[in-house]
Amino acid sequence: MSINRRQFLQRAGALAVSGTAAGIAGCATPARHGEEIFEAHCHIIDHRYPIVPNQGYVPPNFTLDDYLGMVTPLGVTAGAIVSGSFHGFDQTYMRATLPRLGPRWVGVTQVPPDVPDAEVASLKAIGVHALRFNIFRGRIDTVDDIVALATRVHNVAGWHAEIYADAASLRPHVAKLSKLPQIVIDHLGMTAAGLPVVLDLVDAGAKIKATGFGRVDMDVPKTLQAIAARNPKALMFGTDIPSTRAKRPFMAADIQLVKDALGPELAQRALWSNGVELYKPKL
């Protein structure tokens, strides 16, 4: 594991929201009303399934059990499992993981441009709800290619598109991306230079993941406030666990950061309502 689990759980006990998770791995005690968290972004790295080196990097094993052990004390009760660069186009881990988690969880996967419609429909049937384009870690797609594939999978399965990129690099493409039925930008757009682009996309209906605070280059509280001021329904919190290649891993204190920056109503939206409204898990 890339994170010291004991240290994490000690921090979680001291800093996390009260309550334990319901509906995860048989946990029976629910978080108190209003304290549940929808996990908009996490990764499972199980070396029993194919792992693809990315830029020479192979992440350490981080299983579903490892993940649940970390987030159960935080009040996470539903969420989205996201394919990373190291998963390539493999779907075997997703097909193994989603049934274990149950209908409160969905998948965000990566597929090649020539993926058959039947494969997209099959993945939808197991709970995959979105397609990810990992531009930041080297996937090469023109914006026209992204728009074409995102449009096709939306027509086939109702998937939306998620983009991991320095948002500043998307500046020339705002008009094209804004025409997609729905897009999501990962990790607050990564840089302060990308914030104006993020805000333009929010104005066009984009959702923004409040994730990866340890990997971004920006003032996180001010960025959260700027996005929420444009659209209270835009932000979706996620842990980004296990925080591969981040400057620092997720800390339970990141949840309090969201609460302090946004206040109770907007924080509740970011921590729960907005993610549930977009991903539509079966709660």
Secondary structure, 3 states (H helix, E strand, C coil): CCCCHHHHHHHHHHHCCCCCCCCCCCCCCCCCCCCCEEEEEECCECCCCCCCCECCECCCCECHHHHHHHHHHHCEEEEEEECCHHHCCCCHHHHHHHHHHCCCEEEEECCCCCCCHHHHHHHHHCCEEEEEEECCCCCCCCHHHHHHHHHHHHHHHCCEEEEECCHHHHHHHHHHHHCCCCEEEHHHHCEHHHHHHHHHHHHCCCEEEECCCCCCECCHHHHHHHHHHHCCCCEEECCCCCCCCCCCCCCCHHHHHHHHHHHHHHHHHHHHHHHHHHHCCCC
